Amino acid sequence: MSKANQKTRTGTVVSTKMDKTVVVAVSWRQKHLLYGKSMRRISRFAAHDERGDCRLGDTVRIRETRPLSATKRWRVAAVLQRGEVPEVKPAEIGAPALETVGLAATAPEGTSGA
């Protein structure tokens, strides 16, 4: 596939949980066939991120490429803008820390199973 024929899209990174792969949400508008109202559509693409420099919330440009896996048909061409995703600690928002909550399920006192 020549570079002249490759499609490009601009979208926002919505997931970085995989190794060398990011999920990019591309938003576009389409008119309703009957009513003519403009509707917002969102397409999600799995894109290859070789260096792993994309973060959640980044605006990126992706380009079409050969199939790289079962779902990846796109590569990250450029990071256009870094996203603003705040790092909030549980104590800052008033939530209890995971250590103090107690992750084991325990029965309330006086309700034995026997």
Backbone torsions as a table, in degrees:
resi	resn	phi	psi	omega
1	MET	NA	121.2	-179.0
2	SER	-76.0	156.3	-177.1
3	LYS	-65.9	-24.4	179.8
4	ALA	-70.2	-28.7	-178.0
5	ASN	-93.1	-2.8	-177.6
6	GLN	-77.5	134.3	176.1
7	LYS	-79.1	149.6	174.3
8	THR	-127.2	147.3	178.3
9	ARG	-137.1	153.7	175.6
10	THR	-119.8	129.4	-177.5
11	GLY	-155.0	-172.7	-176.4
12	THR	-113.3	136.7	178.4
13	VAL	-73.1	122.5	-179.1
14	VAL	-111.9	-11.8	177.7
15	SER	-153.3	135.7	176.6
16	THR	-130.1	29.8	-172.5
17	LYS	-79.9	-15.4	-179.4
18	MET	-96.5	160.0	179.1
19	ASP	-81.4	123.4	179.2
20	LYS	62.4	19.6	179.3
21	THR	-136.8	136.4	173.8
22	VAL	-126.1	152.5	175.3
23	VAL	-104.4	125.1	-176.2
24	VAL	-113.6	126.9	177.0
25	ALA	-96.8	122.4	178.8
26	VAL	-110.1	123.0	-178.8
27	SER	-100.2	135.8	178.2
28	TRP	-146.7	163.3	-176.6
29	ARG	-110.0	145.7	179.6
30	GLN	-142.8	139.3	177.3
31	LYS	-82.1	141.6	175.8
32	HIS	-67.7	136.8	-174.0
33	LEU	-65.0	-37.6	-177.1
34	LEU	-92.1	-47.4	-171.9
35	TYR	-93.6	-19.1	177.3
36	GLY	79.6	1.4	178.5
37	LYS	-71.4	141.1	179.0
38	SER	-78.2	126.4	-179.0
39	MET	-115.9	144.4	176.2
40	ARG	-91.4	128.7	177.0
41	ARG	-114.4	149.2	177.8
42	ILE	-127.9	124.9	175.2
43	SER	-111.0	138.5	179.8
44	ARG	-111.3	128.4	-178.9
45	PHE	-121.2	137.2	172.0
46	ALA	-87.2	122.9	-175.9
47	ALA	-122.5	146.2	-179.3
48	HIS	-82.6	126.8	178.5
49	ASP	-120.8	90.7	-172.5
50	GLU	-60.6	-46.4	-175.9
51	ARG	-83.1	-17.2	179.7
52	GLY	72.4	30.6	-177.3
53	ASP	-94.8	-0.1	177.8
54	CYS	-80.6	140.9	177.0
55	ARG	-122.9	166.1	179.6
56	LEU	-60.3	131.4	178.0
57	GLY	92.0	-7.4	179.3
58	ASP	-67.6	146.3	171.2
59	THR	-95.5	122.4	-174.9
60	VAL	-128.3	157.8	171.3
61	ARG	-106.5	127.7	178.1
62	ILE	-114.8	151.0	177.6
63	ARG	-129.1	151.7	-177.8
64	GLU	-69.6	145.9	179.0
65	THR	-148.8	-178.8	177.5
66	ARG	-67.2	160.9	177.9
67	PRO	-61.5	125.2	-179.8
68	LEU	-101.8	-24.2	176.0
69	SER	-158.3	-165.9	-178.3
70	ALA	-65.2	-30.5	-177.4
71	THR	-118.8	-15.4	-174.7
72	LYS	-90.2	118.3	174.5
73	ARG	-127.8	10.8	-174.6
74	TRP	-134.0	152.6	174.4
75	ARG	-122.8	148.3	174.4
76	VAL	-77.0	118.3	-179.6
77	ALA	-88.3	-40.9	-178.1
78	ALA	-159.3	149.0	171.6
79	VAL	-94.8	113.8	-175.2
80	LEU	-84.2	-38.9	-177.8
81	GLN	-152.3	137.2	178.0
82	ARG	-77.8	139.0	-178.7
83	GLY	-83.5	153.5	177.7
84	GLU	-101.1	97.2	176.8
85	VAL	-118.0	112.0	-176.4
86	PRO	-71.9	142.6	173.3
87	GLU	-96.0	107.1	-176.0
88	VAL	-112.2	127.2	176.9
89	LYS	-83.6	150.0	-179.0
90	PRO	-57.8	-33.9	-178.4
91	ALA	-68.3	-28.3	-178.2
92	GLU	-71.3	-25.8	-178.9
93	ILE	-106.8	5.6	175.8
94	GLY	87.3	8.6	179.0
95	ALA	-87.3	146.9	178.5
96	PRO	-71.9	149.1	177.9
97	ALA	-71.0	155.7	-177.3
98	LEU	-63.9	-30.5	-179.0
99	GLU	-68.2	-33.5	-176.6
100	THR	-85.9	-16.9	-178.3
101	VAL	-73.9	-38.1	-177.2
102	GLY	83.4	101.2	-173.5
103	LEU	-80.6	-16.5	-179.2
104	ALA	-79.1	139.0	178.6
105	ALA	-80.2	119.2	179.4
106	THR	-121.2	147.5	-179.9
107	ALA	-79.2	144.4	176.4
108	PRO	-62.7	155.9	-176.6
109	GLU	-66.1	134.6	176.9
110	GLY	89.1	3.0	178.9
111	THR	-120.4	66.6	179.0
112	SER	-75.0	154.7	-176.4
113	GLY	-78.6	-5.9	-176.1
114	ALA	-90.3	NA	NA
